[in-house]
Amino acid sequence: MTAGFTPYPAEFAVRYRAAGHWRGETFGRMLRERAAGHGERVAIVDPAGEGRRWTYAELDRRADRMAAGLVARGIRRGDRVVVQLPNVAEFFEVVFGLFRIGALPVFALPAHRYTEIVHFCSFTGAVAYVIPDVDGGFDYRELADRVRAESPALRLVLVAGEDPGEHARLADVPCDSPLGGEFGEPQPGDVAFLQLSGGSTGVPKLIPRTHDDYIYSLRGSAELCGLDQDSVYLCALPAAHNFPLSSPGSLGTLYAGGRVVLCPQPGPETAFPLIGREGVTITGLVPPLALLWLDAAERGARGFASLEVLLVGGAKFSEEAARRVGPLLGCTLQQVFGMAEGLVNYTRLDDPEDVITTTQGRPISPDDEIRVVDDHDRDVPDGTTGHLLTRGPYTIRGYWNAPGHNADSFTADGFYRTGDLVRRTSTGHLVVEGRAKDQINRGGEKVAAEEIENHLLAHPAVHDAAVVSMPDPYLGERTCAYVVLRRSERERPPKVVELKRFVRGRGLADYKVPDRVEFVDAFPATGIGKVSKKDLRAAIATSLRTATGPNAGPNAGPNAGPNAGPNAGPNAGPNAGPNAGPNRKQ
């Protein structure tokens, strides 16, 4: 077992195997079997990579050659490798190569920058980092230079592109040398990779997923979404995100023997022609992107006639928008609510329309245990809002190497405290009512308030800072930073744009930069002297309803309003692809 991993208790592992949930499969074996059964069928289509079309047999061969090349470069079983690639075919070549030798991909998103990547590398002791050269106008080679200087264990940077700079070309890695005996097949119960939690404090926690549990999740998802070898999945969100990876995602599609079409940008101007050309039957989007697609269809855009199922997750999809999907896109909506930590809920394809449009689905597995409890962990009746707790055959029992977080996030009997407020209907469907944790869900991407506050507090003019969510009709929530200045700075306060530039300059992803900044003399306090963020949220909501200033209403913030479009947040931009990434935490 990997150090820092909390295994499933033995009695639960026995139960899940006996039920047929865990079938002793591994990702390496899965690809090998698909190559044997579907060798000449197309597995991956990469329109951005000069129209590459890899068959299952070719993907399997490439995974073998990449595995051998990584070993030749010193990568060993259990090593961690941060993978930060956009939607390109090399993503699958790399991760399946790592699966073959039992090394662990650490999945980073294209939007992550210095602060996040340094943390991933240092916390995991990553020995390698895989990047594009330039994507979306950002030079990842320069980022890698900075990260490498701060990460003592990092000895190898591999660049997917023609100009690697000071690093190595990924294309030069594959080789035909056979793997030694020490690189036999990983075990089904081994950790396969580390995913990122949305997190409510600081940078994301790491989520260890095993071959057994994750393959069950994607297999169950593929079955519920009706995938088979004729299915064509459009990967419009970032490929490494849990939602487009497994719900049912690229891996679920490969499990079913279907075809994965990589979409370099998720907007309708790129996605619709791809859908038409490739005969795409299913895809997944976060709500802001779904709204863009609906608006484009309403304006007369075409090309999506082959689409049969649209999954929407990552944030709550409004009933009004949900009811537009069928009439405008001519496909069935499936709502998805889940988390990279495990539990995933779907509306079913044959659910009544009212259930599909007003709930976020019910769990994949009959062995997904759901509790909805009050503040004292007492179960509440169906129809009552409470805290969601869960455990089951694909929900983790602990974050990776995080005993402190685990003590807070899991009950003594192994239930995961999701941080969601939900109510359960009489049919077992869940309706998401909000978040109990201090976290902003910005268009499906999770922003930890504490992380942003810490960066604001580093500014010499700032005495204190509190970041809260503010309602937004397009992204669901945006960030508002309340700032108390030092007394010496109040006569000549810094400009809002200066504070935003300062935070951005500290290496944060753009979606974490506050959308709005409010200067106040003091914060409201609770009865025991804590900052009352509840009151701050209420204040900004009132302000948005009544203010007429330049920051008011739907145009608040640099990216706000209906014109935020494809650049609004990492899950709605050219690299989009949660929580984007199902899902709430995915």
N, C-alpha and C positions, 0 to 999 in steps of 0.2 A: 504494500500500500504506500501511496505517496505521503511523505511527512506533511502534517497539517491537515490531513483529510479525516473527516468524521464518517466512518462507515455506517451503513445501515445495520441495526441490530440483527443478530443471527436469526432470531425467530421471524422477523419481518422478511428477511432475504429468502428464507425457506418458503414462506407464504407466497411471496411474489413469483417465485419460480414455479411453485405448485399450481398457481393460477394461470400460468402460461404467459405472464407479463414479461418476465425475463427469460429469454430463450437461449442464452449463451452466445449471442451474436456479438461481433466486433465490427467496427467500421471498415477495417482492412478486409475482413472476410466478406462483408456485405458487398463491397465493390468487386471483389474477386468473383463472387457468385453472379452478380449482375453482368459482368463481362463475359462469363461463361454462357449465360442464358440469353443475353441481348447484345452480344459483341459488336455487331455492325449497326445497331441502332444509335442514333445521335443522342449523346448524354448532355453535352454542354454546347451552347451557341454563344459566341462572343462577338457581337457586331462591331465593338470598338477595337478589337484585335484583328483587324483586316479580315473580318468575316470568318473567323475560325469556327469550325464545327468538329468537335471531338466526339468520337464514338465511345461507347463503354470500354471497348477493348483498348482504344488509344489512351483513355484516361487511366485505365489500370496499368498500362505499360509506363506511362509518364509518372504515376505514383511510385512504381518500383524504381525507376531510374532516379527520381528525386530522392527517395529514401536512401539509395546507395550513395548518391552524391553528398547528402547531408552527413552521412556517417563518415565519408572520406574527409569532410570538413570538420569533424570532431564532435558532431551532435550525437548524444547517447540517450539511451532509455531514461526517462524521468526528467531530462533537461526541459527547461521552459524556453519557448520561442515566441516572442511578441510578433503577431502577424497583423499588419496594418495595410491592407490592400483594398483598393476600390473594387468595383464589380468587373473583374477580369478573370479569365479562365485560370490564370496562374494561382488564384486563391485556392481552387480545388486541387490543383497539382501539389501545392505546398502542404495543405492540411492533410490530404490523404497520404502523402509521403511521410509526414510526421506520425500519423496514426500507425503506419506500417512498422515504425521502429520504436513505438511507445514513448516518443517525446511529446510534450504537451503544448499545443498551440495556446497562446493567451490572446484572445480575440479583442483587438482594439478597433475602433471605428475611424474612418477617414477624417472625421471632424476633430479628433483628439489632437492636442498639441503638447507642448513641452511639459507642463505641469503633470498631466495625466500619464504621458508615456514614461517620464522619469520614474514616477511612482510604480507603474507596472513593472518596469525593468528592475528597479532596486528591490521592490517587495518580493518579487518572485525569484530573484537571482537569475534572470534570463541571460542565456549565453548568446542568443542571436535575436535579430530584429529584421523583419522583412517588410519592405516598403516599395512604393512606386518611386520613380524619379520625380516627376511633377504631375500633379493631378489637381484640377480645378484652380489652376494658377498658383498653387502652393508648392514650394520646393521641399520635399521630404528629406532630401539629402542633407540640407542645412540643419533641419531638425535632428537628424540622426547624428550629425557632428556634435551638437550640443548634448544630446542624450548620452552618447558614448563617453564623453568627458566626465559625466556624473555617475556612470554605472560601471563599477569595477569589474563585475562578472561578465559584462557584455563584450564579447570578443569578435563578433561577426555581424556585419550588416550586409544584407542581400537586397539588391535593387532590381526591381522589375522594370526594365527600360534599357535603352541603348547607351545612356551616359550615366554610369554609376558614381561619377565623381571620385572620391577617395575610397570608395567601397567596392564590393564585388558584384558582378552581374549575376542575377538569379539564373539567367539562361546558361551560364557556364557551370552550374552546379551539377545537373544530372549526369550520371555515368552508368556504365553497364556492369560494374563490378558486383558480384553476388554478395548478399549480406552474410555476415558470419553467423554462426550458431547462436551467439548471444543475443541476436535480434529476432528471436522467434516471435510468434504471434502473441500480442498482449492478451491478458485475460479479460473476460467480459466484465468482471467486477472492478477492473482497474480504472483509475481516472483517465479519461480520454482527452479532456481539455479544460481550460479555465475560462469562464465567461465573466462578464462584468455585471454587477448589481447596479441598479439605478442609484441606490444609496440615499440616505437622508442626512448624512453628515460626511463632509469631506469628500475625497475622491472615492471612486467606486470600490466596493469590496469584491473579492474574487470568489467565484462560484465553481466548485469542482463537480463536473458531470461525468458519470461513468458510462462506458459503452452500454451496459445493460439498461440503465435507467433512461438514457437519452434516446436510444433506439426504440424503446417502448413508446416514449412520448411521440416521436415522429411517425412511428408505425400506426399508432392510434389516431394521430391527426390525419394521416393519409387516408385511413379507412373512413373517418367521419366526413372528410371532404370529397370522397368518391374518386380518389386518384387511381389510375391504372397506367399501363404502358403507353396508352394513347394520350395521356395528359401532357399539357405543355404549360409549364409554370414560368411566369415572368418575374424575375428577381429585380424588383424596382427599388426596394430599400437596400441599405448597405448589407452586403452578403454575410458579414460576420455577426450581424445582429440576430438575436434569438428568434424573433418573429419570422424574418425571411429565411432563417436557417432551418427551422423545424416545425413551423405551424401553418401548413405542412411544410412549406418552404422548399429550399433546394434539396436538402437531405431527404426529406419525405418524398419528393418527386423521384430522386435517384433510387430510393428504396422501392418505389412502385414500378421502376423501369421506364419512367417518363423522360421528358426532355426539359432541361432548364435553359431559359433564354435570359442572358444577363442584359440588364437595361442600364446604360451609362448615366442617364438622367431620368428622373421619374415623372417629369411633367408630361402632359398629354401630347405636346408637340413631338416628343421623342417616343413615348410609350405607344401611342395609338398606331403609328406606322409599323412598329415592331410587332404589335399584336396582330395586325392584319397580315403582315408578311409571313410570320411564323405560325399562325393559327393558334395563338395563345388561348388556353381554356380557363386558366385560373391565375389569380395574383393576389397579393396582400398589400394594403396601404394603411397609413395612419390617417386620421380624420382630415387634417388640412389638405393632404394630397387628394383624398377622395373628393373633397369639395372642389378642388381645381378640375378634376376629371368631370364631375357633374356639370360644372359651369361650362366647360368646353363642349360637352355633349349638347347642352341646352342651346349653345350658340351655333350648333350645326356641325361640329367636328365629327368625323366618321373614322372607321377603321377598326372598331372594337367588336364587330359582329360575332366573332368566334368566341368571345368571352362568355363563359358559363357561370363562373363563381367569382365574386369579389369578397375577399376577407377584409374586414376593417378592425384594427386593434391599435394598441399603443396608448390610447386615451379614449374617453367615453365619446361615442358617436351619438349626436343628437337624434331624437326621434324624427324630427322634421327632415333632416338630411337623409336618414336611413330610408324613409319612405320614398325618396327620389331615385334610389338606385335602380329598382326594377324598371320604372317607366323610362328613365333616361338612358341607362346602359344596357337594358334588356337582359340582365343576368340576375342570378340569385345572390342576395347578400348573406354572408355569414359573419356575425359579430364574434370577436375573439377577445377574451380577457384572460391574461395570464402573467407569468413572471419568469425570468430566467432562472429563478430558484426552483422552479418546478411547475406547480399547478397550472393547467391550461383549461379554459372553458370555451365551448363553442355553442352557438345556436346550431341546431341541426338543419339540414337541407329541407327536411319535410316538416319543420316546425310551422305553426300558423304565422301569418304575417305579423300579427300583433306581438307575438313572442320574439320574432326576429328583430323587430324595430324598437322594442322597448326593454329588452334584457341583454345581458352580456354573456348568455349561454350557461351551460352546465358542464361539469367536469368530464374529461376524457374517460376516466376509468371508474369501474364500480368500486375499486378499492381506494379511490381518492376520498379521504375522510375530511369532512367540512364541519367546522364549528363556527357559529356566529355568536359572539359573547359580548357581555357588557364590560364596563371598565374594571370589574372584579373577576373576570373570566367565568362568569356565570352564563350559561346558554340562554339565549333569548328566543322567543317564538318566531316561527316563520312570519314574514311581513314586517318584522321589527328591525330597525337598523342597528348594527353592531359591528364589532371588530372581527375580521376574517382570520381564522386560524385553519391551517391545513397540514396534513401529512399524507404520504402515499408513495406509490412505487416509482415515482420520478421526481419527487420533491426532496431536496437535499436535507441532510441532518445537521449541517453546519457549514459556515463559510470556511474558506481555505485559510488556515493558520491565523484564526481570529477568535481566540477563546473569549475575549471580552465582549465582542459583538454577539457571539453565540449565546452567551448567558442572557443577553437581553432579547435576542431574536427568536429563541426557541424555548418552549415549555419543557418542564422536566420530563414529560413523557413524549417529547419529540415533535410536537406540533410547531410549525413555523408561523410566527406572527407576521403576517404580510404587511401590516400597516394600513390596510384598506378598510374602509367603512362600506358595508354592503347590507342588503337585505335579501333574504331567500324567499322565492315564491313557493306556492304549494306544489309546483311541478319540479322543484329543485333548481330552477334557473336563478342566477344571481343578477342583481341590479346594483351596480356600483354607485355609491352615494358620495364618495370623496376619499381623502387621505387623512389618516390620523397623524402620520409623521410629518415633520416640518420639511416638506419637499414640494417643489413646484413642478408640475407636469406641463412642460412647454411644448405643445404640439406632439406629445408622445415621447419627448426626450426629458429625462429627469434632471433637475437642477437642485443641488443640495444648497440650502440657504446658508448653512454654516461656512461652507467653502468660500462663497462669494463674500460673506461678511469678513472673513479673515483677510482676504485680499484688500478690501476697502479699508480695513483698520491699519493696513500698512502705509496708507497715504498720510503724509505728515500733517495734513489739515483735519483729519478725521478723528473725533473723540470716540464715537460709537456708531455702530451700524446694525440695522435689522432688515433682512430681506424677506419679503412675503410675496405671495401670489396675488395677482389682480386678474379679474375676469376679462376674457377676450373672446369676442364672437368667432374669431377665426382659428386661433390656436388653442382655445379652451382656457389657458392661463398664460400670463406673462409675468416677468419679474419686476417688482418695485422695491427699490432700495431706499429705506429711510435712513438718513444720515444726520447725526448730531456732530457739529463741528467743534473743534477746540475754541475756547473763548477768544484766544488771540487771533483767530482766523475769521471771526464772524463779521467783522466790518468789511473785509475784502474776501468773500468766500470764493472758492474755486468754481469754475463753470462746470456744468453738468458734463459737457463734452470732454473736459479735462479728466474728470473722475473715470469716465468710461474708457478713455484712452489709457489711463493708468492701469486699470484692471486688465484690459486687453493686452497691454504690454508686459504683463507678468506671466504670459504664456498660456492663458486660458482659451478654450474654444470659444468662438464668437457667440454661440447660443447661450453661454453663461454670463455674458456681459449684461448688466441690468438694462431692461428696456426703459425704465423710468427711474429717476432719482428725485426724492423729495427731501428738502432740508427742514429739520424741525429742531426746536430748542430742547425737547426732552421726549422720552417715550412714555406711553401709558404703561402702568404697572399693574400686576396682579396683587392679590391680597398678601402675598409673601415677598413682594418686591421684584418678581421676575418681569421681564418685558412681556407685555400682553400682545402677542402677535395677532390674536383674535381681534382685538380692537383695531390694530393697524390694518388688517385685511378689510374690516368693516369700513374704516375711514377711506381707504382708496376706492372701494366699491362705490361708496357714496359720492366721492369726488368725480369718478368717471361718469356717474349718472347726471351730475349737475354742473360740472365745470364747463367752461367755454374757452379755456386757455389753449395754448399751443400743444399742451401735453394731454388734453382731454380726449375721452372717447376712443373710438376705434383707431384713431390715427396716433395714439400715444406711442412713443418709442420709435427708433429708427427704422424698424422693419415692420411696424404694426399695420393693422388694417387689412382690408381685402386685397390690397395690392402687394402685401408681403410676399405672396406667391411662392415661387419655387425657391426663394432664398430665405424663407422664414424658418430658422431652426435647422438642425442637422438632419432631421427626418423629413424635411420638405425641400431640401436643396438638391443640387446635382449629385451629392453623395448619399441621398436619402435612400433611404432604404430603411421601437422601439419599438421600444420599449418600447424603427423606429422602429429602442427599441424594442407575438401578440404584443406589443403587449405591454401591460402596465410596466413591468420591470424589464421586459425583454429588450 
